[in-house]
């Protein structure tokens, strides 16, 4: 949830600040700070008073999470023709492995954007397509 929030804020071209994350997630700032310290210890973010940046590992995991979510949104919107349910997408994307994600991407013909017009991070399967 936090990595995705950092990814979204960064994607919008904004500085990633505690207050922005708190507002996006509807969580109090001290709770955000507490979680960022944990993510910092796991080497997923670089967090200090100036702001938050994803590490290479945080970037890799964040890209994977966004890819999973956005491919599921394309599946729901384009293939299944059902209303996108963000809660369902969030629940499913955590259980997707690389094999499933790549198969879904191939089935959907390697979409570059989700229904919300956000870029879908490319996977290995896209590079050979």
Short mmCIF file of the C-alpha atoms (twelve columns), coordinates in Angstrom:
data_MODEL
# 
_entry.id   MODEL 
# 
loop_
_atom_site.group_PDB 
_atom_site.id 
_atom_site.type_symbol 
_atom_site.label_atom_id 
_atom_site.label_alt_id 
_atom_site.label_comp_id 
_atom_site.label_asym_id 
_atom_site.label_seq_id 
_atom_site.Cartn_x 
_atom_site.Cartn_y 
_atom_site.Cartn_z 
_atom_site.pdbx_PDB_model_num 
ATOM 1   C CA . UNK A 1   0.000   0.000   0.000   1 
ATOM 2   C CA . UNK A 2   2.768   2.452   0.952   1 
ATOM 3   C CA . UNK A 3   5.022   1.529   -1.964  1 
ATOM 4   C CA . UNK A 4   2.093   1.984   -4.337  1 
ATOM 5   C CA . UNK A 5   1.326   5.379   -2.794  1 
ATOM 6   C CA . UNK A 6   4.945   6.488   -3.218  1 
ATOM 7   C CA . UNK A 7   4.854   5.188   -6.808  1 
ATOM 8   C CA . UNK A 8   1.624   7.113   -7.593  1 
ATOM 9   C CA . UNK A 9   2.923   10.371  -6.140  1 
ATOM 10  C CA . UNK A 10  6.237   10.027  -7.969  1 
ATOM 11  C CA . UNK A 11  4.371   9.177   -11.180 1 
ATOM 12  C CA . UNK A 12  2.446   12.455  -10.896 1 
ATOM 13  C CA . UNK A 13  5.783   14.268  -10.802 1 
ATOM 14  C CA . UNK A 14  5.328   15.480  -7.234  1 
ATOM 15  C CA . UNK A 15  7.783   15.406  -4.348  1 
ATOM 16  C CA . UNK A 16  6.973   12.446  -2.124  1 
ATOM 17  C CA . UNK A 17  6.230   13.896  1.300   1 
ATOM 18  C CA . UNK A 18  4.796   12.395  4.470   1 
ATOM 19  C CA . UNK A 19  1.763   14.683  4.285   1 
ATOM 20  C CA . UNK A 20  1.018   13.653  0.695   1 
ATOM 21  C CA . UNK A 21  1.207   9.942   1.528   1 
ATOM 22  C CA . UNK A 22  -0.978  10.441  4.625   1 
ATOM 23  C CA . UNK A 23  -3.602  12.320  2.634   1 
ATOM 24  C CA . UNK A 24  -3.614  9.765   -0.196  1 
ATOM 25  C CA . UNK A 25  -4.006  6.812   2.175   1 
ATOM 26  C CA . UNK A 26  -6.233  8.645   4.662   1 
ATOM 27  C CA . UNK A 27  -3.814  7.769   7.458   1 
ATOM 28  C CA . UNK A 28  -2.300  9.972   10.152  1 
ATOM 29  C CA . UNK A 29  1.208   11.275  9.507   1 
ATOM 30  C CA . UNK A 30  2.817   9.537   12.547  1 
ATOM 31  C CA . UNK A 31  1.562   6.196   11.201  1 
ATOM 32  C CA . UNK A 32  3.101   6.973   7.817   1 
ATOM 33  C CA . UNK A 33  6.422   7.860   9.463   1 
ATOM 34  C CA . UNK A 34  6.378   4.621   11.451  1 
ATOM 35  C CA . UNK A 35  5.821   2.515   8.316   1 
ATOM 36  C CA . UNK A 36  8.401   4.436   6.281   1 
ATOM 37  C CA . UNK A 37  10.988  3.728   8.970   1 
ATOM 38  C CA . UNK A 38  10.209  0.006   8.606   1 
ATOM 39  C CA . UNK A 39  10.428  0.207   4.812   1 
ATOM 40  C CA . UNK A 40  13.698  2.125   5.192   1 
ATOM 41  C CA . UNK A 41  15.120  -0.681  7.352   1 
ATOM 42  C CA . UNK A 42  14.075  -3.200  4.674   1 
ATOM 43  C CA . UNK A 43  15.924  -1.063  2.098   1 
ATOM 44  C CA . UNK A 44  12.752  -0.396  0.088   1 
ATOM 45  C CA . UNK A 45  12.754  3.388   0.556   1 
ATOM 46  C CA . UNK A 46  15.210  6.090   1.463   1 
ATOM 47  C CA . UNK A 47  13.334  8.164   3.997   1 
ATOM 48  C CA . UNK A 48  14.461  11.349  5.700   1 
ATOM 49  C CA . UNK A 49  12.955  14.689  6.658   1 
ATOM 50  C CA . UNK A 50  13.378  15.933  3.071   1 
ATOM 51  C CA . UNK A 51  11.145  13.235  1.632   1 
ATOM 52  C CA . UNK A 52  10.901  9.681   0.391   1 
ATOM 53  C CA . UNK A 53  12.516  7.920   -2.544  1 
ATOM 54  C CA . UNK A 54  12.213  4.322   -3.627  1 
ATOM 55  C CA . UNK A 55  15.419  2.296   -3.578  1 
ATOM 56  C CA . UNK A 56  16.220  0.061   -6.547  1 
ATOM 57  C CA . UNK A 57  14.539  -2.836  -4.724  1 
ATOM 58  C CA . UNK A 58  11.553  -0.646  -3.789  1 
ATOM 59  C CA . UNK A 59  11.307  0.461   -7.405  1 
ATOM 60  C CA . UNK A 60  11.358  -3.177  -8.587  1 
ATOM 61  C CA . UNK A 61  8.650   -4.268  -6.141  1 
ATOM 62  C CA . UNK A 62  6.582   -1.119  -6.769  1 
ATOM 63  C CA . UNK A 63  6.738   -1.646  -10.537 1 
ATOM 64  C CA . UNK A 64  5.618   -5.255  -10.094 1 
ATOM 65  C CA . UNK A 65  2.688   -4.207  -7.889  1 
ATOM 66  C CA . UNK A 66  1.617   -1.485  -10.330 1 
ATOM 67  C CA . UNK A 67  1.955   -3.867  -13.286 1 
ATOM 68  C CA . UNK A 68  -0.223  -6.455  -11.558 1 
ATOM 69  C CA . UNK A 69  -2.875  -3.905  -10.556 1 
ATOM 70  C CA . UNK A 70  -3.054  -2.220  -13.924 1 
ATOM 71  C CA . UNK A 71  -3.195  -5.469  -15.879 1 
ATOM 72  C CA . UNK A 72  -6.082  -6.573  -13.656 1 
ATOM 73  C CA . UNK A 73  -7.844  -3.267  -14.369 1 
ATOM 74  C CA . UNK A 74  -7.434  -3.844  -18.117 1 
ATOM 75  C CA . UNK A 75  -8.781  -7.389  -17.686 1 
ATOM 76  C CA . UNK A 76  -11.850 -6.171  -15.798 1 
ATOM 77  C CA . UNK A 77  -12.539 -3.219  -18.093 1 
ATOM 78  C CA . UNK A 78  -11.662 -4.513  -21.563 1 
ATOM 79  C CA . UNK A 79  -11.963 -8.288  -21.440 1 
ATOM 80  C CA . UNK A 80  -14.578 -8.950  -18.765 1 
ATOM 81  C CA . UNK A 81  -16.530 -5.691  -19.252 1 
ATOM 82  C CA . UNK A 82  -17.119 -5.306  -15.522 1 
ATOM 83  C CA . UNK A 83  -16.743 -2.232  -13.360 1 
ATOM 84  C CA . UNK A 84  -13.253 -1.918  -11.923 1 
ATOM 85  C CA . UNK A 85  -13.331 -2.770  -8.230  1 
ATOM 86  C CA . UNK A 86  -10.172 -1.266  -6.690  1 
ATOM 87  C CA . UNK A 87  -10.553 -3.261  -3.483  1 
ATOM 88  C CA . UNK A 88  -10.771 -6.515  -5.432  1 
ATOM 89  C CA . UNK A 89  -7.804  -5.530  -7.601  1 
ATOM 90  C CA . UNK A 90  -5.735  -4.793  -4.497  1 
ATOM 91  C CA . UNK A 91  -6.709  -8.117  -2.939  1 
ATOM 92  C CA . UNK A 92  -5.850  -10.136 -6.041  1 
ATOM 93  C CA . UNK A 93  -2.639  -8.390  -7.105  1 
ATOM 94  C CA . UNK A 94  -0.812  -9.465  -3.958  1 
ATOM 95  C CA . UNK A 95  -1.286  -13.121 -4.931  1 
ATOM 96  C CA . UNK A 96  -0.128  -12.866 -8.547  1 
ATOM 97  C CA . UNK A 97  3.163   -14.489 -9.475  1 
ATOM 98  C CA . UNK A 98  5.337   -13.625 -12.477 1 
ATOM 99  C CA . UNK A 99  4.052   -16.549 -14.554 1 
ATOM 100 C CA . UNK A 100 0.412   -15.498 -14.052 1 
ATOM 101 C CA . UNK A 101 1.192   -11.817 -14.679 1 
ATOM 102 C CA . UNK A 102 3.085   -12.548 -17.888 1 
ATOM 103 C CA . UNK A 103 0.326   -14.885 -19.127 1 
ATOM 104 C CA . UNK A 104 -2.281  -12.205 -18.404 1 
ATOM 105 C CA . UNK A 105 -0.179  -9.597  -20.204 1 
ATOM 106 C CA . UNK A 106 0.206   -11.853 -23.263 1 
ATOM 107 C CA . UNK A 107 -3.530  -12.628 -23.274 1 
ATOM 108 C CA . UNK A 108 -4.326  -8.893  -23.154 1 
ATOM 109 C CA . UNK A 109 -1.783  -8.242  -25.966 1 
ATOM 110 C CA . UNK A 110 0.709   -6.298  -23.830 1 
ATOM 111 C CA . UNK A 111 -1.352  -3.186  -23.030 1 
ATOM 112 C CA . UNK A 112 0.733   -0.068  -22.414 1 
ATOM 113 C CA . UNK A 113 -1.886  1.868   -20.424 1 
ATOM 114 C CA . UNK A 114 -4.573  0.998   -17.906 1 
ATOM 115 C CA . UNK A 115 -8.168  2.279   -18.193 1 
ATOM 116 C CA . UNK A 116 -7.126  5.275   -16.029 1 
ATOM 117 C CA . UNK A 117 -4.532  6.162   -18.706 1 
ATOM 118 C CA . UNK A 118 -1.541  5.303   -16.486 1 
ATOM 119 C CA . UNK A 119 1.507   3.537   -17.931 1 
ATOM 120 C CA . UNK A 120 1.772   -0.190  -17.260 1 
ATOM 121 C CA . UNK A 121 5.373   -1.150  -16.409 1 
ATOM 122 C CA . UNK A 122 6.753   -3.549  -19.009 1 
ATOM 123 C CA . UNK A 123 7.570   -7.123  -18.112 1 
ATOM 124 C CA . UNK A 124 10.000  -9.574  -19.684 1 
ATOM 125 C CA . UNK A 125 7.185   -10.870 -21.898 1 
ATOM 126 C CA . UNK A 126 6.740   -7.393  -23.432 1 
ATOM 127 C CA . UNK A 127 10.378  -7.140  -24.483 1 
ATOM 128 C CA . UNK A 128 10.117  -10.193 -26.723 1 
ATOM 129 C CA . UNK A 129 6.725   -9.235  -28.183 1 
# 
